[in-house]
């Protein structure tokens, strides 16, 4: 048996998401960074750090909440399974 656990660190842009108006400047900036560097490839927060992105967590949460970015939390095996 496997379940989602721990803090989510991996994400991927949702190609099926239509146009969503973003009001947060940080979310718009982050979406541009994701488009330029990753496209629809999966990425982790460490990659954003390496690109020099600063204070992006709130923008990333906004992108996930609007469905533009899909979070992929780690899967953990249940003890005894």
N, C-alpha and C positions, 0 to 999 in steps of 0.2 A: 504494500500500500504506500502510495506517495501522496504528499500534500504540499501546498504552498507554505513557505515559512521564511522567516528572516526579512530583512529589508530589501526592497526591490532595487536592483542596480542596472538591469539591462532593459533596453527599450528598442522599439522599431517604429518607423513612420508607417502609418496606416494608409495604404494606397487607395483603399476604397472610400476614404473620407472625402466628402465634397468640400466646397469652399465654406470655411467657417470664419466669420469676422472675429479677429482677435483685438481685444481692447488694451491688453497689457503690452507695453513696449518691450519688456524683457522676453515675453513669449514670442513676439514677432521676430526679434533679433535671434533668439534661439532657433526658431523654425528655419530662418535663413541659414544659420550655421549648419543645421542638420541637413538641409537640402544641398548645400554646397559640398559638404564633406562626406555624407553617408548615403544620401538618397533614400532608398528603401532597405539598405543593409542594417542589420542590428548593430547597436552601439551600447557602450556602457558609460557611466558618468565619468570614469577615469579618462576616457577618450576626450570628453568635453573639457576636462581639466587640462589635458595636454595641448589642446587647441587654444588655451588661454581664456576660455569662457569663465566669467566670474559671476557669482551670485545668480545662478541660473535655476536653482531648485524650485522657486515659486513659479517661474515661467514654465518649467518642465511639468510641474503639477497641473498648471492651467492647460497645457497641451494635452496631457493625459485625460483631464476632465472633459475637454471638448471632443475627444476621440481622434485627434490628429496624430497622436502618438500612443502606441500600445505598450503598456508595461509588461514585462516578462519576469515575474518573481521566481526566485530559485525553488526548485523542487527538492524535498527532503524525504528520505526513506523513513518510515515509521519503525521504531525499534520492535524487534520480534516478528517482523513480517517476512 
